[in-house]
Amino acid sequence: MGKLEVSLEEIRQASSDARLNLTPQEENELKNQITDFFRQVTFLQYSELEKVRATYYPHTQENILREDLVRPSLPLEMVMLNAPDADTDFFHVPKIVE
């Protein structure tokens, strides 16, 4: 497999597609970060990993912050009182799709 690389032009096109305005310094930093990532991936591709043990997470505690208590929900009428705009069953929110 060949060397993985990214050009500044590809960085600029990707940032344009994502509607990001990057400064030249940010473009160079991103290029360096992506290049480092590609180096790591290339290293892993050619590493002997068959004998590497899988990661093990010994943490067995669950929900250590508080006990889960089942409680009744607020009445719908009380919830709707806090809404800036609602009918009897739904909140009304402004449309945000361009």
TIRO-2110 file (N, C-alpha, C; in Angstrom, 1 decimal):
// TIRO-2110
0.9, -1.2, 0.0, N, 1, A
0.0, 0.0, 0.0, CA, 1, A
0.9, 1.2, 0.0, C, 1, A
0.5, 2.2, -0.8, N, 2, A
1.3, 3.5, -0.9, CA, 2, A
1.1, 4.4, 0.3, C, 2, A
1.9, 5.4, 0.3, N, 3, A
1.9, 6.4, 1.5, CA, 3, A
0.6, 7.2, 1.4, C, 3, A
-0.1, 7.3, 2.5, N, 4, A
-1.3, 8.1, 2.6, CA, 4, A
-0.9, 9.5, 2.8, C, 4, A
-1.4, 10.4, 2.0, N, 5, A
-1.1, 11.8, 2.1, CA, 5, A
-2.4, 12.7, 1.8, C, 5, A
-2.3, 13.9, 2.3, N, 6, A
-3.4, 14.8, 2.0, CA, 6, A
-2.8, 16.2, 1.6, C, 6, A
-3.3, 16.8, 0.6, N, 7, A
-2.8, 18.1, 0.2, CA, 7, A
-3.6, 19.2, 0.8, C, 7, A
-3.0, 20.4, 0.8, N, 8, A
-3.7, 21.6, 1.3, CA, 8, A
-4.9, 21.9, 0.4, C, 8, A
-4.9, 21.5, -0.9, N, 9, A
-6.0, 21.8, -1.7, CA, 9, A
-7.2, 20.8, -1.2, C, 9, A
-6.9, 19.6, -0.8, N, 10, A
-7.9, 18.7, -0.3, CA, 10, A
-8.5, 19.2, 1.0, C, 10, A
-7.6, 19.8, 1.8, N, 11, A
-8.0, 20.4, 3.1, CA, 11, A
-9.0, 21.5, 2.8, C, 11, A
-8.6, 22.4, 1.9, N, 12, A
-9.4, 23.5, 1.5, CA, 12, A
-10.8, 23.1, 1.0, C, 12, A
-10.8, 22.1, 0.1, N, 13, A
-12.1, 21.6, -0.4, CA, 13, A
-13.0, 21.0, 0.6, C, 13, A
-12.4, 20.2, 1.5, N, 14, A
-13.1, 19.6, 2.6, CA, 14, A
-13.7, 20.6, 3.5, C, 14, A
-12.9, 21.7, 3.9, N, 15, A
-13.4, 22.7, 4.8, CA, 15, A
-14.5, 23.5, 4.1, C, 15, A
-14.4, 23.7, 2.8, N, 16, A
-15.4, 24.4, 2.0, CA, 16, A
-16.7, 23.6, 2.0, C, 16, A
-16.6, 22.3, 1.8, N, 17, A
-17.7, 21.4, 1.8, CA, 17, A
-18.4, 21.4, 3.2, C, 17, A
-17.6, 21.5, 4.3, N, 18, A
-18.1, 21.6, 5.6, CA, 18, A
-18.5, 23.0, 6.1, C, 18, A
-18.4, 23.9, 5.2, N, 19, A
-18.7, 25.3, 5.4, CA, 19, A
-17.9, 25.9, 6.6, C, 19, A
-16.6, 25.5, 6.6, N, 20, A
-15.7, 26.0, 7.6, CA, 20, A
-14.7, 27.1, 7.0, C, 20, A
-14.5, 28.1, 7.7, N, 21, A
-13.5, 29.1, 7.2, CA, 21, A
-12.3, 29.0, 8.0, C, 21, A
-11.3, 28.3, 7.4, N, 22, A
-10.0, 28.0, 8.1, CA, 22, A
-9.0, 29.1, 7.7, C, 22, A
-8.2, 29.5, 8.7, N, 23, A
-7.1, 30.4, 8.4, CA, 23, A
-6.0, 29.5, 7.8, C, 23, A
-5.0, 30.1, 7.1, N, 24, A
-3.9, 29.3, 6.6, CA, 24, A
-3.2, 28.5, 7.7, C, 24, A
-3.0, 29.1, 8.8, N, 25, A
-2.4, 28.4, 10.0, CA, 25, A
-3.2, 27.2, 10.4, C, 25, A
-4.6, 27.3, 10.4, N, 26, A
-5.4, 26.2, 10.8, CA, 26, A
-5.4, 25.1, 9.7, C, 26, A
-5.3, 25.5, 8.4, N, 27, A
-5.2, 24.6, 7.3, CA, 27, A
-3.9, 23.7, 7.5, C, 27, A
-2.8, 24.4, 7.8, N, 28, A
-1.5, 23.7, 8.0, CA, 28, A
-1.6, 22.8, 9.2, C, 28, A
-2.2, 23.2, 10.3, N, 29, A
-2.3, 22.4, 11.5, CA, 29, A
-3.1, 21.2, 11.2, C, 29, A
-4.2, 21.4, 10.5, N, 30, A
-5.1, 20.2, 10.2, CA, 30, A
-4.4, 19.2, 9.3, C, 30, A
-3.6, 19.8, 8.3, N, 31, A
-2.9, 18.9, 7.4, CA, 31, A
-1.9, 18.1, 8.2, C, 31, A
-1.2, 18.7, 9.2, N, 32, A
-0.2, 18.0, 10.0, CA, 32, A
-0.9, 16.9, 10.9, C, 32, A
-2.1, 17.3, 11.4, N, 33, A
-2.8, 16.3, 12.2, CA, 33, A
-3.3, 15.1, 11.4, C, 33, A
-3.8, 15.4, 10.2, N, 34, A
-4.2, 14.3, 9.3, CA, 34, A
-3.0, 13.4, 8.9, C, 34, A
-1.9, 14.1, 8.6, N, 35, A
-0.7, 13.3, 8.2, CA, 35, A
-0.2, 12.4, 9.4, C, 35, A
-0.3, 12.9, 10.6, N, 36, A
0.1, 12.1, 11.8, CA, 36, A
-0.9, 10.9, 11.9, C, 36, A
-2.1, 11.2, 11.7, N, 37, A
-3.1, 10.1, 11.8, CA, 37, A
-2.8, 9.0, 10.7, C, 37, A
-2.5, 9.4, 9.5, N, 38, A
-2.2, 8.5, 8.4, CA, 38, A
-0.9, 7.7, 8.8, C, 38, A
0.1, 8.3, 9.4, N, 39, A
1.3, 7.6, 9.9, CA, 39, A
0.9, 6.5, 10.9, C, 39, A
0.0, 6.9, 11.8, N, 40, A
-0.4, 5.9, 12.8, CA, 40, A
-1.1, 4.7, 12.2, C, 40, A
-2.0, 5.0, 11.2, N, 41, A
-2.7, 4.0, 10.6, CA, 41, A
-1.8, 3.1, 9.8, C, 41, A
-0.8, 3.7, 9.1, N, 42, A
0.2, 2.9, 8.3, CA, 42, A
1.0, 2.0, 9.2, C, 42, A
1.4, 2.5, 10.4, N, 43, A
2.1, 1.8, 11.4, CA, 43, A
1.3, 0.5, 11.8, C, 43, A
0.0, 0.8, 12.1, N, 44, A
-0.8, -0.4, 12.6, CA, 44, A
-1.0, -1.4, 11.4, C, 44, A
-1.1, -0.9, 10.2, N, 45, A
-1.3, -1.9, 9.1, CA, 45, A
-0.2, -2.9, 9.0, C, 45, A
1.0, -2.4, 9.3, N, 46, A
2.2, -3.2, 9.1, CA, 46, A
2.8, -3.8, 10.4, C, 46, A
2.0, -3.7, 11.5, N, 47, A
2.4, -4.2, 12.8, CA, 47, A
1.9, -5.6, 13.0, C, 47, A
2.7, -6.4, 13.7, N, 48, A
2.3, -7.8, 14.0, CA, 48, A
1.4, -7.7, 15.3, C, 48, A
0.1, -7.8, 15.1, N, 49, A
-0.8, -7.6, 16.2, CA, 49, A
-1.5, -8.8, 16.7, C, 49, A
-1.2, -10.0, 16.1, N, 50, A
-1.9, -11.2, 16.4, CA, 50, A
-1.7, -11.6, 17.8, C, 50, A
-0.6, -11.3, 18.4, N, 51, A
-0.3, -11.7, 19.8, CA, 51, A
-0.7, -10.7, 20.8, C, 51, A
-1.2, -9.5, 20.4, N, 52, A
-1.6, -8.5, 21.3, CA, 52, A
-2.9, -8.8, 21.9, C, 52, A
-2.9, -8.8, 23.3, N, 53, A
-4.2, -9.1, 24.0, CA, 53, A
-5.2, -8.0, 23.8, C, 53, A
-6.4, -8.4, 23.8, N, 54, A
-7.5, -7.4, 23.6, CA, 54, A
-7.6, -6.6, 24.9, C, 54, A
-8.1, -5.4, 24.7, N, 55, A
-8.3, -4.4, 25.8, CA, 55, A
-9.3, -5.0, 26.8, C, 55, A
-9.1, -4.8, 28.0, N, 56, A
-10.0, -5.3, 29.1, CA, 56, A
-10.4, -4.2, 30.0, C, 56, A
-11.6, -4.0, 30.2, N, 57, A
-12.1, -2.9, 31.1, CA, 57, A
-12.6, -3.6, 32.4, C, 57, A
-11.9, -3.5, 33.5, N, 58, A
-12.3, -4.2, 34.7, CA, 58, A
-13.4, -3.5, 35.5, C, 58, A
-13.7, -2.3, 35.1, N, 59, A
-14.7, -1.5, 35.9, CA, 59, A
-16.1, -2.2, 35.8, C, 59, A
-16.6, -2.7, 36.9, N, 60, A
-17.9, -3.4, 36.9, CA, 60, A
-19.0, -2.7, 37.6, C, 60, A
-18.7, -1.6, 38.2, N, 61, A
-19.8, -0.8, 38.9, CA, 61, A
-20.7, -0.2, 37.9, C, 61, A
-22.0, -0.2, 38.2, N, 62, A
-23.0, 0.4, 37.4, CA, 62, A
-23.7, 1.4, 38.2, C, 62, A
-24.0, 2.6, 37.5, N, 63, A
-24.8, 3.6, 38.1, CA, 63, A
-24.3, 3.9, 39.6, C, 63, A
-23.1, 4.4, 39.7, N, 64, A
-22.6, 4.7, 41.0, CA, 64, A
-23.0, 6.0, 41.6, C, 64, A
-23.7, 6.8, 40.8, N, 65, A
-24.0, 8.2, 41.3, CA, 65, A
-25.3, 8.2, 42.1, C, 65, A
-26.3, 7.5, 41.7, N, 66, A
-27.6, 7.5, 42.5, CA, 66, A
-28.4, 6.3, 42.1, C, 66, A
-29.3, 6.0, 43.0, N, 67, A
-30.2, 4.9, 42.7, CA, 67, A
-31.3, 5.3, 41.7, C, 67, A
-31.6, 4.5, 40.8, N, 68, A
-32.7, 4.8, 39.8, CA, 68, A
-34.0, 4.6, 40.5, C, 68, A
-34.8, 5.7, 40.6, N, 69, A
-36.1, 5.6, 41.2, CA, 69, A
-37.2, 5.9, 40.1, C, 69, A
-38.2, 5.0, 40.0, N, 70, A
-39.3, 5.2, 39.1, CA, 70, A
-40.2, 6.2, 39.8, C, 70, A
-40.5, 7.3, 39.1, N, 71, A
-41.4, 8.3, 39.6, CA, 71, A
-42.4, 8.6, 38.5, C, 71, A
-43.6, 9.1, 38.9, N, 72, A
-44.6, 9.5, 37.9, CA, 72, A
-44.1, 10.7, 37.1, C, 72, A
-44.5, 10.8, 35.9, N, 73, A
-44.2, 12.0, 35.1, CA, 73, A
-45.0, 13.2, 35.5, C, 73, A
-44.6, 14.4, 35.1, N, 74, A
-45.4, 15.6, 35.4, CA, 74, A
-46.7, 15.5, 34.6, C, 74, A
-47.8, 16.0, 35.1, N, 75, A
-49.0, 16.1, 34.3, CA, 75, A
-48.8, 16.9, 33.0, C, 75, A
-49.3, 16.5, 31.9, N, 76, A
-49.2, 17.2, 30.6, CA, 76, A
-49.6, 18.7, 30.7, C, 76, A
-50.6, 19.0, 31.4, N, 77, A
-51.1, 20.4, 31.5, CA, 77, A
-50.0, 21.2, 32.2, C, 77, A
-49.4, 20.7, 33.2, N, 78, A
-48.4, 21.5, 34.0, CA, 78, A
-47.1, 21.7, 33.1, C, 78, A
-46.8, 20.7, 32.3, N, 79, A
-45.6, 20.8, 31.4, CA, 79, A
-45.9, 21.9, 30.3, C, 79, A
-47.1, 21.9, 29.8, N, 80, A
-47.5, 22.8, 28.7, CA, 80, A
-47.6, 24.3, 29.2, C, 80, A
-47.8, 24.5, 30.5, N, 81, A
-47.8, 25.8, 31.1, CA, 81, A
-46.5, 26.5, 30.9, C, 81, A
-45.4, 25.8, 30.8, N, 82, A
-44.0, 26.4, 30.7, CA, 82, A
-43.6, 26.6, 29.3, C, 82, A
-44.4, 26.2, 28.3, N, 83, A
-44.1, 26.3, 26.9, CA, 83, A
-44.4, 27.8, 26.4, C, 83, A
-43.5, 28.4, 25.7, N, 84, A
-43.8, 29.7, 25.1, CA, 84, A
-44.9, 29.7, 24.1, C, 84, A
-45.0, 28.5, 23.3, N, 85, A
-46.0, 28.4, 22.3, CA, 85, A
-46.4, 26.9, 22.2, C, 85, A
-47.6, 26.5, 22.5, N, 86, A
-48.0, 25.1, 22.5, CA, 86, A
-49.5, 25.1, 22.3, C, 86, A
-50.0, 23.9, 21.9, N, 87, A
-51.4, 23.6, 21.9, CA, 87, A
-51.6, 22.6, 23.1, C, 87, A
-52.6, 21.8, 23.1, N, 88, A
-52.9, 20.9, 24.2, CA, 88, A
-51.9, 19.8, 24.3, C, 88, A
-51.3, 19.4, 23.2, N, 89, A
-50.4, 18.2, 23.2, CA, 89, A
-49.0, 18.4, 22.7, C, 89, A
-48.7, 19.5, 22.0, N, 90, A
-47.4, 19.7, 21.4, CA, 90, A
-46.8, 21.1, 21.7, C, 90, A
-45.4, 21.1, 21.8, N, 91, A
-44.7, 22.4, 21.8, CA, 91, A
-44.6, 22.8, 20.3, C, 91, A
-44.7, 24.1, 20.1, N, 92, A
-44.5, 24.7, 18.7, CA, 92, A
-43.1, 25.3, 18.7, C, 92, A
-42.3, 24.9, 17.8, N, 93, A
-41.0, 25.5, 17.6, CA, 93, A
-40.8, 26.0, 16.3, C, 93, A
-39.9, 27.1, 16.1, N, 94, A
-39.7, 27.6, 14.8, CA, 94, A
-39.0, 26.7, 13.9, C, 94, A
-39.3, 26.7, 12.6, N, 95, A
-38.7, 25.9, 11.6, CA, 95, A
-37.2, 26.4, 11.4, C, 95, A
-36.3, 25.5, 11.4, N, 96, A
-34.9, 25.9, 11.3, CA, 96, A
-34.2, 25.4, 10.0, C, 96, A
-34.9, 24.7, 9.2, N, 97, A
-34.3, 24.2, 7.9, CA, 97, A
-34.3, 25.3, 6.9, C, 97, A
-33.1, 25.4, 6.3, N, 98, A
-32.9, 26.5, 5.3, CA, 98, A
-33.6, 26.1, 4.0, C, 98, A
END
